[in-house]
Amino acid sequence: MELVVSVKGNKYIAEDKTTHKLMYTVKKKGLGSSKFILLDSSDYRLYSLLQGTMDRKPVFSITHDDVGFMTIYCTSLFLDPSLKVEGRDKFDIVSKDRHDFQIMSGDKQVGRLITLITVSNELQYELEIEDKYFDDYVVLFVVAVDRTFGEMNRPQ
């Protein structure tokens, strides 16, 4: 699966990389809320991402029907920037430069998340992951990376 995810304010638009067809939208629940809702192309609510705190190393919870089943922890911001995903599935999202992340399942690289800067100085992400490891919630990894490292990556 290959997606391009564009950041538009508090909204994330995920399109198929080759057909440019809208696949997912992630919307912030409300003003001042730290909850993001993942919707499919039919606006059906799939999952939610709840940001626990905006501490130095943020923690996120992925929920389905308001029941948490995965947690994303920031393990390092600067030296080997990385996130750890634990729960139903386990992934490590690791980088050396906060722009090019490898999605690891155990010792195997199963995907990649690349941070791009558009002509209008907005952040955009390219997400590619092996079909075997893809689930709808994987789109929320982009939101976690953006909320954790996005400010550092935005052009000044």
C-alpha positions, -999 to +999 in steps of 0.1 A: +000+000+000+014+034-010-003+066+003+004+103+001-008+121+032-012+159+031-015+181+062-042+207+059-044+226+093-058+200+118-068+176+090-049+149+072-059+138+037-046+103+026-047+095-012-036+065-031-001+074-045-008+062-080-045+070-086-047+100-063-081+086-051-091+097-016-086+068+008-088+083+043-093+115+062-081+122+097-099+150+115-094+166+148-124+159+171-129+195+182-112+228+191-087+222+219-092+184+217-063+160+214-084+133+197-081+126+160-107+105+141-098+083+111-125+081+085-126+061+053-135+076+019-172+071+028-168+091+061-172+059+081-154+062+115-127+035+117-103+044+146-093+073+169-059+085+180-058+102+214-027+121+223-021+116+260+000+146+268+022+170+249+052+162+271+087+162+257+081+126+246+044+123+237+023+091+241-007+082+218-035+057+222-053+041+192-088+032+200-116+013+182-151+019+194-136+039+223-116+009+235-078+013+234-059-015+217-026+001+207-002+026+222+025+047+205+054+059+226+080+084+215+113+067+226+137+094+213+133+129+198+168+137+187+194+109+188+179+082+166+143+097+165+118+069+170+083+057+180+074+023+194+039+009+187+027-018+211-006-036+214-023-060+190+006-055+166+041-043+174+061-019+152+091+004+156+092+036+135+128+046+134+149+073+117+183+089+117+171+124+106+134+128+115+125+128+078+130+092+066+114+067+089+116+029+085+086+009+098+100-022+114+083-054+126+109-071+147+141-070+127+123-067+093+116-035+075+080-036+064+074+000+053+087+035+051+074+070+060+091+099+043+085+135+053+084+159+023+081+197+021+057+210-006+063+241-027+040+260-004+062+250+026+036+225+040+045+190+052+034+160+032+041+123+040+046+093+017+036+061+034+044+028+020+039-005+038+037-041+027+001-052+022+006-081+047+013-055+075-013-029+064-044-021+084-064+011+084-049+023+117-014+025+100-025+059+086-025+071+122+012+065+124+016+095+101-004+117+126+018+105+155+050+113+135+036+147+125+025+156+160+058+144+175+084+156+149+064+180+126+073+213+143+110+204+141+106+196+104+086+226+093+106+252+074+114+283+093 
